[in-house]
Amino acid sequence: MSALAAVTPITSPAPAEPTAALTGFEDVPPVMSPRVLAELLDVTPKTLERWRDAGTGPAFRRLPGSSLIRYTRTDFVTWLDACAPEQS
C-alpha cells in the first residue's frame, strides 16, 4: 500500500443550500468566477470589484494562497434576496 493510499483527505461538509431561496436559480453554477457572475448580472467585472471593495456586493471567497476570487450560488442568491425591496 502506498503512503498516499493511507491518507484521508480532510473535507468539510458543504453548506446546505436553502432550497426555497434557490427556486429559479438551478441553472446558476454552484461556484462562479467574477467574470461569470458579472455576465449573469449584466455588469462588468470591475463593478463587482468595486462592490467587493465597498462591501456591498455578494459575499466572495479568495482562494488560499491565490488572488483568485470566487462566488457561490448560495451567497449570490442570499445577496440578491437581500437587495429586494421590502414588501408591505
N, C-alpha and C positions, 0 to 999 in steps of 0.2 A: 504494500500500500504506500502510495506516495505521501509526502508530508502535506501536500495541498488537499488530498482527499480527507484528511482528518480535521481540516479547518472548517469550522461552521461560520458562514457569513453572518455578520451582525446586521440585522434588519430591524427597522422599527415599523410597526403596523401603519399602513396607510390610513390617513384620517378618513372617516366615513363621510361621504358626500351627502348632504341633506337632499333627499330626492325631490321633495316638494319644491324647493327653491330652484332646482335644476330642470324642471319641466320646460321643455322647449329648447334646452341647450345641449341636448345629447350629441349634436354634431360638432360642438366645440371641442378641440383637442384637450386632453387632461392636463398637459403641460405645454406652454407656449413660449416662444421667444418674443422679445419686444416687437420684432417685425411682424410676426403672425398676429399678435394681439392688436397692433396698430392697424393692420389691414381689416381686421374684424370690426374695429371701432370706427374705421374710416378717418383716422388721424395719422399723423406722421410719427415715426419712432422718436423724433425729437420732442414731440408733445408728451409722450409717455415719460421721457427723461425729465422734462420739466415737472410733470406730476409727481414723479419719484422724489425729486429734489424738494418739492413743496409739501410732500406728504399727503397729497390729495388724491392720488390715483389708487389703483388696486394694489393690494399687498404683493410684494415680489420677494424673490429669493435670489441671493447671489451665491453661485456655486462655490464651495470651498476651494481655496487656492486658485481662484479664477476671477475674471472680471465678468463672466457670463451671468446674465440676468434671466430669470425665468418666472413666469406667472402660471398659477394653477387655475383650472376651470372653477374650482370651488371659490377661490379668492376673488376671481373676476365676477362671478355671479353674485357673491355677497356684496361686493362693492357696487355693482350695478343696481342691486336691490336697494342699497342704502342711498343711492342717488335719486331714487324715485320720489316724486313729491308726495307729501303727506296727503292721505285721502280722508276727507271728512264726511 
